[in-house]
């Protein structure tokens, strides 16, 4: 474009615009108070293009251009951090901030750098809470850290879903991958309840299920990473599960087949989550670096630590559910 600013001209005449045009010539238009003419005004901090922030839209278009020519990078796990930052996070921001009105408590308990394990409750039929935790920390934490998630094998062997799962930073829930991520200094998010949490019925809402055998504690001790308990309130109400058709679950190879007030009765519309009020709280970290090297092999210590984490999360859940009041107000 002929009027595009490409550089600043030496200010010989304070009454003339201080820009250089795309043709390499000093602009001769009269300057405004900030030293630039009407054509060459610098973009404001709050510039928008329609309903979108101009900076986000430009970054998205630049990413799309580079993706078309193959100029992108993913790590050894298939994680595309730029895709998450440029596309997924901006797209999910209105849902998290406006639709679910999410409140974030205790962010100061998440280390700004170095390895840490975030241990959270799991609920809501679909693992939406994992995505909210992951994107919320990226947006709200002062260090804007990415959270790498451990995913169940079902997500990683389902066509199309598997690629998306890898690209947002998830990997198979196994000790080897977890230790490799922590050794690199990453934040690692785990959900010890697994399918038992995601698929529990409405009557069991906000009551934690078993945390397995404490494998997450063993991994954290071996990596010498602190454990940060996380309580997520709000995910239970997005798809209130009132029934489970086990025959259909076995037929489709699923851990459960949910029945909710809207699914399957409303068809595809039944997949729209309800607008519950969310609260995500991070508890005080439980350090592991001072434990002896053989602590990971002590079943009593592992069990007691896992029980401590579970009790902490349960107490935070009960307190925040009571303080929140109604789920949809």
C-alpha positions in Angstrom: 0.0 0.0 0.0 1.3 3.4 -0.9 0.5 5.0 2.5 1.9 2.3 4.7 4.4 3.4 7.4 7.7 1.4 7.0 10.0 3.6 9.0 10.4 6.9 10.8 11.8 9.9 8.9 14.3 12.3 10.5 12.1 15.1 11.9 13.3 18.1 9.8 10.0 19.9 9.9 8.0 19.5 13.1 4.8 20.5 11.2 5.2 17.5 8.8 4.5 13.8 9.4 7.4 11.9 10.7 6.7 8.7 8.7 8.4 7.3 5.5 6.0 6.0 2.9 6.2 2.6 1.2 8.0 4.3 -1.7 10.8 5.4 0.7 10.0 9.1 0.7 9.3 11.3 3.8 5.6 11.9 4.2 4.7 15.6 3.4 1.3 15.6 5.1 0.6 17.9 8.0 1.3 16.3 11.4 -1.1 15.9 14.2 -0.2 16.3 17.9 1.6 13.0 18.0 3.8 13.8 15.0 2.0 11.7 12.4 -0.6 12.6 9.8 -4.1 11.1 9.6 -2.9 8.4 7.2 0.0 7.2 9.2 -1.5 7.1 12.7 0.1 4.2 14.7 -2.5 1.6 15.8 -3.9 2.0 19.3 -3.5 -0.6 22.0 -7.1 -1.5 21.9 -7.5 -1.7 18.1 -10.1 -4.2 17.0 -11.2 -5.7 13.7 -14.9 -6.3 14.1 -15.4 -8.2 17.4 -11.8 -9.5 17.5 -8.6 -8.0 18.9 -6.5 -6.8 15.9 -3.3 -8.3 17.3 -4.9 -11.7 17.8 -6.4 -11.7 14.3 -3.1 -10.7 12.7 -1.2 -13.4 14.6 -3.8 -15.9 13.5 -3.5 -15.0 9.9 0.3 -15.1 10.1 0.1 -18.6 11.7 -2.3 -19.8 9.0 0.1 -18.6 6.3 3.1 -20.3 7.9 1.1 -23.5 8.4 0.2 -23.6 4.7 3.8 -23.6 3.8 4.8 -26.0 6.6 6.7 -23.5 8.6 5.6 -24.7 12.0 7.3 -26.7 14.8 6.0 -29.4 17.2 7.9 -31.1 20.0 8.6 -34.8 20.4 5.1 -35.4 21.8 3.3 -33.6 18.9 2.6 -30.5 20.9 2.0 -27.3 18.8 2.3 -24.5 21.4 1.7 -21.7 18.8 -1.5 -23.4 17.6 -2.8 -23.4 21.2 -1.8 -19.8 21.8 -3.0 -18.4 18.5 -6.2 -20.4 17.9 -7.4 -22.6 20.7 -6.9 -20.1 23.6 -8.5 -17.1 22.0 -11.4 -19.2 20.8 -12.0 -20.7 24.3 -11.5 -17.4 26.1 -15.2 -16.2 25.8 -16.4 -19.6 26.9 -14.2 -19.7 30.0 -14.5 -16.0 31.0 -18.0 -15.1 30.0 -20.1 -18.2 29.6 -18.8 -20.1 32.6 -17.6 -16.9 34.5 -14.6 -18.8 35.9 -12.9 -17.5 39.0 -9.3 -18.4 39.7 -8.0 -18.8 43.2 -4.5 -19.5 44.5 -2.6 -18.9 41.3 0.4 -17.9 43.3 0.7 -21.6 44.4 1.6 -22.6 40.9 5.4 -22.2 40.4 6.4 -19.7 37.8 9.1 -22.0 36.5 10.4 -25.6 36.9 8.5 -28.9 37.2 5.3 -29.3 39.2 2.5 -31.7 39.2 -1.1 -30.4 39.2 -3.5 -33.0 40.7 -7.2 -32.2 40.1 -10.6 -33.7 40.4 -12.3 -34.9 37.2 -16.0 -34.7 36.2 -18.4 -33.6 33.6 -18.9 -36.5 31.1 -16.4 -35.0 28.7 -12.9 -33.9 29.9 -13.7 -30.2 29.5 -12.3 -29.4 32.9 -8.9 -30.5 31.7 -9.0 -28.0 28.8 -10.2 -25.2 31.1 -7.4 -25.9 33.5 -4.9 -25.9 30.7 -6.0 -22.8 28.9 -6.9 -20.9 32.1 -3.4 -21.2 33.5 -1.9 -20.1 30.1 -4.1 -17.0 30.2 -4.2 -16.1 33.9 -0.9 -17.2 35.4 1.7 -14.4 35.5 4.2 -16.7 33.8 1.6 -17.8 31.2 2.8 -21.4 31.5 1.6 -24.3 29.4 0.2 -27.4 31.2 1.0 -30.7 29.7 -1.9 -33.2 30.4 -1.9 -37.0 30.8 -4.7 -38.4 28.6 -6.4 -41.8 28.6 -5.6 -44.2 25.8 -9.2 -43.8 24.4 -8.5 -40.2 23.4 -5.2 -41.2 21.8 -6.6 -44.1 19.7 -9.7 -42.3 18.4 -9.3 -40.9 14.9 -9.2 -37.1 14.6 -9.4 -36.7 18.4 -6.0 -38.3 18.8 -4.3 -35.6 16.7 -6.1 -32.8 18.5 -5.2 -34.3 21.8 -1.5 -34.4 20.9 -1.5 -30.9 19.4 -2.9 -29.3 22.6 -0.1 -30.8 24.7 -1.5 -34.1 26.0 0.2 -37.4 26.0 -0.5 -41.0 27.1 -1.0 -41.4 30.9 2.1 -43.5 31.6 5.1 -43.1 34.0 7.6 -42.8 31.2 6.0 -39.8 29.5 5.2 -38.1 32.8 8.8 -38.4 34.0 10.2 -37.1 30.7 7.9 -34.0 30.8 8.8 -33.3 34.4 12.5 -33.7 33.7 12.2 -31.0 31.1 10.7 -28.6 33.7 7.1 -28.7 32.5 3.9 -28.3 34.4 2.1 -31.7 34.4 -1.7 -32.0 34.9 -3.1 -35.3 36.2 -6.6 -36.5 37.1 -6.3 -39.6 39.3 -10.0 -40.3 39.2 -9.9 -41.1 35.5 -13.1 -42.4 34.0 -14.6 -43.0 37.5 -14.6 -39.3 37.9 -15.7 -38.2 34.5 -18.5 -40.8 34.4 -19.9 -40.6 37.9 -23.6 -39.9 38.2 -25.3 -36.7 39.4 -25.9 -38.0 42.9 -22.2 -38.3 43.4 -21.3 -34.8 42.3 -18.3 -33.3 44.0 -17.6 -36.5 45.9 -14.1 -37.7 44.9 -13.7 -41.2 43.6 -10.7 -43.4 44.3 -7.3 -42.0 43.4 -6.0 -45.4 42.3 -2.8 -46.7 43.9 -1.1 -43.3 44.2 1.0 -43.7 41.1 1.0 -39.9 40.6 2.8 -39.5 44.0 5.5 -42.0 43.0 6.1 -40.1 39.7 6.3 -36.8 41.5 8.7 -38.1 44.1 11.0 -39.6 41.4 10.9 -36.3 39.5 11.4 -34.3 42.8 8.5 -32.2 41.7 6.0 -30.5 44.1 2.4 -31.6 44.0 -0.2 -28.8 43.7 -3.8 -29.9 44.6 -6.4 -28.4 42.3 -10.2 -28.2 43.0 -12.5 -27.5 40.0 -16.1 -26.5 40.7 -18.5 -26.1 37.8 -17.7 -29.1 35.6 -20.2 -31.3 37.3 -23.1 -29.2 36.0 -22.3 -28.7 32.4 -23.6 -32.2 31.5 -25.6 -33.5 34.5 -25.4 -37.3 34.1 -28.6 -38.9 35.4 -28.1 -42.3 33.7 -25.6 -44.7 32.1 -26.7 -47.1 29.3 -24.1 -49.7 29.8 -25.3 -51.8 26.8 -24.6 -48.9 24.4 -21.3 -48.2 26.2 -20.1 -51.8 25.5 -21.4 -51.6 21.9 -19.4 -48.5 21.1 -16.4 -49.4 23.2 -16.9 -46.5 25.7 -16.4 -46.5 29.4 -20.0 -45.2 29.8 -22.8 -43.9 27.7 -24.3 -40.8 29.5 -27.9 -39.8 29.8 -28.4 -36.1 30.6 -31.5 -33.9 30.7 -30.6 -32.8 27.1 -28.8 -35.8 25.6 -29.7 -37.8 23.6 -33.2 -36.2 23.6 -32.2 -33.0 21.8 -29.8 -34.7 19.4 -26.7 -32.5 18.6 -28.1 -29.7 20.7 -27.7 -31.9 23.7 -23.9 -31.6 23.3 -24.1 -27.9 24.3 -22.7 -27.5 27.8 -24.8 -25.7 30.4 -23.6 -22.3 31.7 -22.6 -23.2 35.2 -20.5 -20.9 37.4 -16.9 -22.2 37.7 -14.3 -21.8 40.5 -10.8 -23.2 40.0 -8.6 -23.2 43.2 -4.9 -24.2 43.5 -3.9 -25.4 47.0 -0.5 -25.0 48.7 2.2 -27.2 47.0 3.3 -30.4 48.8 7.1 -30.6 48.3 8.9 -33.8 47.4 12.5 -32.6 46.9 13.5 -33.2 50.5 12.3 -36.8 50.6 14.9 -39.6 50.6 15.8 -41.2 47.2 14.0 -44.4 48.1 10.8 -42.7 49.2 9.0 -43.6 46.0 9.3 -47.2 46.9 7.7 -46.7 50.3 4.0 -47.8 49.8 2.9 -46.3 53.2 4.4 -42.9 52.4 2.9 -43.0 48.9 -0.5 -43.9 50.2 -0.5 -41.2 52.9 0.6 -38.5 50.5 -2.1 -39.5 47.9 -4.7 -39.5 50.7 -3.5 -36.1 51.8 -3.8 -34.7 48.3 -7.3 -36.2 48.0 -8.5 -34.8 51.3 -7.2 -31.4 50.4 -9.0 -31.3 47.1 -12.2 -32.6 48.7 -12.1 -29.9 51.4 -11.6 -27.2 48.7 -14.5 -28.6 46.7 -16.9 -28.5 49.6 -15.9 -25.0 50.6 -16.1 -23.5 47.1 -19.4 -25.2 46.3 -20.9 -23.7 49.4 -19.5 -20.2 48.7 -20.6 -20.3 45.1 -24.2 -20.9 45.9 -26.4 -21.7 42.9 -24.7 -23.3 40.0 -26.3 -21.1 37.4 -26.6 -17.7 39.0 
